[in-house]
Amino acid sequence: MPLTSDSPTSRTQAPRKPFRLFKVLLGVACVCSCFTSYAFINQAAKLQSDAADNSGINPHPIDLKLPQANPLSAVAQLGKSLFFDPIMSGSGQQSCSSCHSPAHGYNPPNALTVQKGGKDLHQAGYRPPLSLAYLYRQPPFSIGPDAADNDVAPDLNAIASSVRGDSRATKQAGVAPAAPAMVAQGGLFWDGRADSLQRQAYLPLLNPVEMANSSIDEVAHKLVNSRYRQSFTLLFGPGIVNDPEQLVSEAMFAIGRFQIEDPSFHPFTSKYDAWLQGQARLTPAELRGLRVFNDPKKGNCAGCHLSQPSRDGLPPLFTDTQYEALGVPRNTTLVLNRDPHYYDLGICGPFRKDLAHQTQYCGMFLTPTLRNVDRRAVFFHNGAYRTLKQVLDFYNLRSVAPEKIYPHDANGKLELYNDIPAAYQGNVDTTDAPFDRHVGDPPPLTAQDIRDIITFLHTLDDGYRPASMRAGLMPAHLNPQR
């Protein structure tokens, strides 16, 4: 297997210690937020009641605790320049923003299933890139309750083995599990192999189908001979240009700081955010969509894509940052899938190596945020679907009419869960609604339900301007231009 951003590199960069501490503090805050979101049943009940209020007004407006918009630090300003500059790519034509466009919610700016990269920009990627937005509260990867920070990395294999026989907690919108769930959670990329934004920025540098550098020394050479040399020496000392490993590490640290500090990565300017704060009125279709989204017996979308603020007022991220094996059908258009024996199994490989023997996680991928979701052109880890209607049809029909989801082989046999080997198909979620139904049962969602959910999902797009903002009356803390 070639050295790629979807596999551990042989020259691992240890994150800067101050950044690591900041990252862990953010991670602890996010994990606490995720668990309190489950426990915050009164708030969920209010939201459910609000969705039934046909006036469209939220009768219980919330004072959301939003990230403050402050001037970027000098390090973040450097990171911003590097984010949009193709200087670090092997082709000299690809920057971070090439796959993560601000105009598209930091999703890809095109309709390609996977992005093109490599030295000549003709190499097909392995997975559709996730959005870089709303990751400021993403915790590091862990299994089970978050552990206290220490200088010794946890033995994930030992933890995973200790909970191998534990039953999974059933997920329902707004309902706390009966006991703390021992689950895989946190981390960046579809398989959670990066524990910080710094590390996430680092891995594509050596990926032959992404930025395609031959070595870290090659990247460092470009930086030393660039217009950024003086900025690096001023920020990190004159000796930085003589230490290729540290120079590249600091560059990635700067990109991570840009993503944490710049409000465009977490603006919370959607119509839903305005509605939560009493600044917008939802239409009847949007209200119906919210109701079905939250209904644990219908869509149950909020079971994984948390829709209510945390107890202390943090706005919802529309993800629980956990991992699911959904059994999405195989995408035969992917280059790697031309090999019928190849399988992308998420947490347990092939790109992530450290949990390869923990087969109870095979087929599990990160639950992404639904914020700005309709600004994506493809969905799921393999880009199997291209519209939200197709995604919702999958959720609606997978269990009750699988013949409408999966192909048949040459002998006419249904190839159920055809992108997961038979040995690991027991990992697929069949307990959480809407997957808890059986073949022949009526689908949980009607055609109207699906249309309404999609209408509601449009309210999660950033850039909504309430009438009070258009009139210049928006409170300062809600104004993204502040």
N, C-alpha and C positions, 0 to 999 in steps of 0.2 A: 504493500500500500504506500503510495507516495506521500511525502510530507505535505500536509494540507491544513487549512484552518478547520477542517472537520476531523482532524486527528491531532494528538499531542505533538508538539515540536520537540526536537532533541535538545534545543537550547532554550529552556524555559526561563522566562523573565520573572523574577520574584517582584511582585508589586512593591512600590515604595511603602515603607512602614506607615507614614502618616496617612497615605491614601488607603491602606488596608484597614486602619483603625476607623477612618471615616466610613469606609464601605461597610464594615461590620456594624457600626452604629446604625447606618441606614437599613441594613438587613434586619437587625433586631426590631427596629421600628416597624418595618413592613410585616414581619411575621406576627408581631403583636396585633397589627392592624387587621391581618387576615383572620386571626382567631377571634378577635373581638367583633369582626363583621358577622361571623356565624352566631356569636352570642347576643348580638344586638337585635333581639327579636322584637322588642317594642318598636324600634325604628322601622323594621321590615313590615310590621303590621300597619304602621302609619303610611308607608309607601303604598302598600296594597290598598289601603282605604283611599288614599289619594287617587290611585289609578281608577277607582270606581266613581270618583267625583267628576261628573260630566261637565262641570264648569271649566275644567282644564287647568285650574289654578291649584297650586300646592298650598293647602290650608295650614301646613306646618313648615314654613320656610326654615332653612338651616343656614347658619353662619359657617360656611365651609372654611376650613383652615387651608388656605392656598399658599403655594410657594411664593416667597417674596421675590419681586423683580428688582434686583440690584445691578449696578454696573458690573460687567465682567471683570474678574481679576486679570492680572497680566498673564498668568498661566493659561486661563481660559481663553483669552484673546489669541494667544499663540495657537491653542488647540483649534479655535475656530478657523484660523487661516489654514492650518494643516488639513482640517476636515474637508475643505472645498478645493484643495490643491492636489492635482494628480501627480505631484513630484515623486511620491513614494511608491508608485506602481511600476512594475517592470515595463509596461507599455508606455509609460509617461502620459497616459490618456485617461486613467481611471482614478477617481478620488473616492473617499467615503460617501460623498453625496451622489455619486454615480448610481449607487444602489439604494441610497437612503435620502430621498428628495424631500426637502422641507415643504414643498408645495403639495406633496402627496402624503402628508402625515409621517414623513421619514420612512415611507415605504418605497419600493422601486417606482420609477417614473414611467414605466412602460407596461405592456401586457404580456411580456415574456414569462413563460412558466418558471424558468431559471435564468439568471443573468449571465451575460457573456463576460469572460475575463481572459487571463493569460497574457503572455508576451505580445500576442497579436490581436487580443480581444475576440478571438474566435472559439475559445474553449467554453463549453457549457458547464454551468455550475452544478452543484450536487443537490441543493435544496433551495426553495424560494426564500429569500432573505426576510426575516421578521422586521417589523418596524422598530426603530430605535427610540420612539417616543414613549413616554410614561414608564421609563425604567429607573427613575431616580429613587424609587422605593423597593426595587427588586432585591430580595435577600440573596446571599450566596446559596449555592446548592447544599441541601442537607436532606437527611432521612430522619423523620420523626421530629419531635420538638426541637426548637433551635437551641444549640448548646452555647455556653458562655465562651467568649473569645479567649483563646490561648495561643501560644506560639507553636503548639504541636498540632499538625493537621489531623483531623479525626480519621479513623480507619473506617471508611465508608463500607468496605466489604464486611467488616465485623458487625457493623450496625445493621446492614441489610440482611445478613445471615440470621441475626438474632430476632428479626421480625418476619422471617420468611413465611411462617405459618399463620401470621396475624390476618384476620379477616379485614377487608377494606371497609371504611366507614361509608355509609350511604350518604350521598350528597343531596340536600334539598335546599331550595332557596329560603334563606332566613331562618333555618332550623339548625340549632346547635347539635353536633353529633353526641351520642350517648357517652362516649369516652374519647379522650384525645387520640386523634388518628396518627398512626405511624406511617407517614407518607413521604414520597419524594416531592421536594418542593424547592423553588428558587433556582438561581443560576440563569445564565444567558445562553443564547442559541437554542435551537429546538431540543437539544439533549442536555442542556444545563452545564456543559463542560467548562464554561468560563465563569469565574466567580466575581468579576469586576468589569466595569466598562473599560478600564485600562487593558485588561486581558482580552476582552472582546475586540478591541481595536487592533491588538497585536497579531492575533491569529491569522487574519487574511493576508498579512504581508508575505508569508511564505507559501500560501496556497497556490498551486500551479494553475488553478482555474479561476483565481481571483487576481490579486496584485502580482503574484508570480515572481517574486524576488528569489534569487538563488541563495541568499544568506542575509543575516542581519547586518553583516559588514557592508553589503551592497546598499542597504537602506541608509546606514549611518553615513556612508560616503556621499550619498545624495544630499543628506541634511547638512553635512559639514560644508559642502560647496554650494549651499543655497543662500537665499536672502535671509534665512532664519538663523544663520550662524550667530550673529550678534545677540539676538534675542535669547538663544540658549545659553550663551556665556554670561549674559547679564542675570538671567534667572537662576542658573544652576552652577555658575562658576566657570572660569576659563578652562579648567581641566576636563570639562564634559566632552569637548570635541576630540579628546584623545582616548575616550572610553566608548567604543561602539555599542556595547551592550547597554550601558547606562544611558547613553544618548537616546537610543531608540525607546528605552523604557520611559524616559522623561517625555518624549514626544507623545507616546501613547497615554501617559498620565495627563498631559495637557488636553488631549482630545476627550478623555473621560471627564475632565473638569468642565470643559465646554458643554458637554451633554448634561451635566448636573446643574450648572449655573444658568444656562441660557433658557429663558422662559418658553421659547418656541418648542422645546422638547416636552413640556408639561404645562400647556397654557390653561387647560380646563375652561375653555370658552365655547363649549357645546351648548346647544339648546337645553339638553338635559341638566347640565350644571346650572344654567340660568333658572330652569324650573325648580330645581332643588332649593334655590335661594329666593324663590318667589318673584323672579324677574321675567318669567315667560309663561305662556299659556299653551298647554299641549292640545293638539287637535283631537277629535274623537277617535280617529284611527291610531294616533300615537298613544293615547290612553289605553285603548284596547290592546295594542302591541305590548305596552309595559305590563299590563295585567297578565297576558299569556306568557311573557318573558319570565315573570316572577312566579307563575303558578306551578307548584311542584308536581301537579298531576297532568300538566299540559307540556309546555316547552321545557320547564325546569332549567331554563338557560342560566338563571342567576345562581343555580347550585354550584357552578364553576366560575361563571362570569359575574362576580359579586356586584350588585347594583345599588347597595345602600352605603352611605357614609359610615365610617368607623365611629365608635363611641365618642372619641375626642374630636370629631368633625373633619377628619381627613376625607377628601372626596374619593368616591369609589374608582378603582382602576379597571373594573370589569374583567378581572382575572383573580383567581385564588393562588396563582403562581405554582400550581401543582401539575401533575403529569397524569395523562390518561392514555389508555390503549383503546382507540375508538374503532379500529378495524376499517379504516378508510380504504376504498378499493385501490388497487395498484394502478399507477400511472405509467402506461407502457410507452409514453413519449419521452421519458427520461433516458438519457444515454446509459446510465448505470443499469437501468432496468432491462436493457436489451439482453443481459445475462439472466436467464430464468432462474439461476441458482443464487442470484444476488438479492439480499433483503436489507433494507434500512430499518434497524430495530431500535433506534432512538437511544435511550439510556444505556442499553447493554451493547451498543455497537452498530456499525463497524467503526465509526469515526471516534467515538468515545471509547477508551480502552480500560479504564479503571474499574468498571463494574460489569465487565464482559461475562463473568461467571454468575452474576446475579440475575438468573433468567426470569425471575418473577417480574422484572421490569422490562422485558423484551416487548417491543411494540409501543412503549409509552413515550409520548412527546409532550412538551410544555404547552399548557393552556395559555394562549396569547391574549392580550387585551383586545376588547372589541371597540375601543375608541378609534375613530376614523377607519373602521373596518371596511366601509364601502369605498374607500380610496385605494383598496388593494385590487389587483387584477386576478390573482389566484389565491386559493385557500388550502389550508392544511400543509403538513410538512412536505408532501410530495406534489403539491399543486394539482391535485386530482380534479378540483372543481374551479370554475371560473365565474360563477355568479352566486349571490347570496341565496337565490331561489334553489339552486342545486344543492347548496350546503344544507338548507333546511329540509329539502326533500330527503337527503341522506339521513338526517336525524329522525325524520318522521317515518321513514319506510324501512330502515335497515333491519329492524327486528320483526316487523309485521309482514313485509313483502320483500324479502331479500332478493328475490329474482329480478326486482326492478333496480337493484343496486349493483349486483355482482354478475360477471359473465358466466357462461357455461363452457365446459371443456369440450373436446372433440366428441366425447361420448354423451354429451348432453347433461352431464352432472354439474350442478351449481357449485361454483368455486367460491364458497363462503370465506370471508376474511382473506382474500387471495393475496394480500401483501404481507402476510405474517405466516411463517412456517407452522405446520399443524401442531408441532410440539409446544408452541407458545400461544396458541389461540385461546387457551384458557385464561389469559391475561385480559382479554377484551371485556370491556364493561358491559355487563348484562343485568346489572342490579339497579342502576340509577335511571329514573325516568329521563327521557322517553324510551330508554333501551330495555325496560323491564317488562315489556309486552312480548307476546308470542306470535309465531306465524299464524296468520288468519285473523288476528285481533283487529279491530278498527284502528286506524292511525290516530295517535293522540291529537294531532293538529288538523284542522280543516284548511281548505284553501284560503278562506278568509283569515284564519289565524296566521298563516304564513305571510300573507300580504301585510297584515298589521304588524307582525314582528319586524319585517323589513322596514316598514315605515318608521317604527320606533328606532331601529338601528341608525337611521339617518339623523336622529336627534343627538347622536354621539359624535357627530362631526364637529371639529373645532371651527371657529370663525363666525359663530352665530352672534348677531348684534341685537340685543333687546331694544325695544323702543326707547327705554330710558337712556341707553347708551347712545342711540342715534340722535337723541335730543340733547346729548351732552350732560345727562343727569346721572349716569352710572356712577356708583360709589367708586372711589379711587382704587380700593383693593380689588375690585372686579374688572378693572380696565386693563386689558392686556397690553395696551400701548403706553401704559404708565411708566 
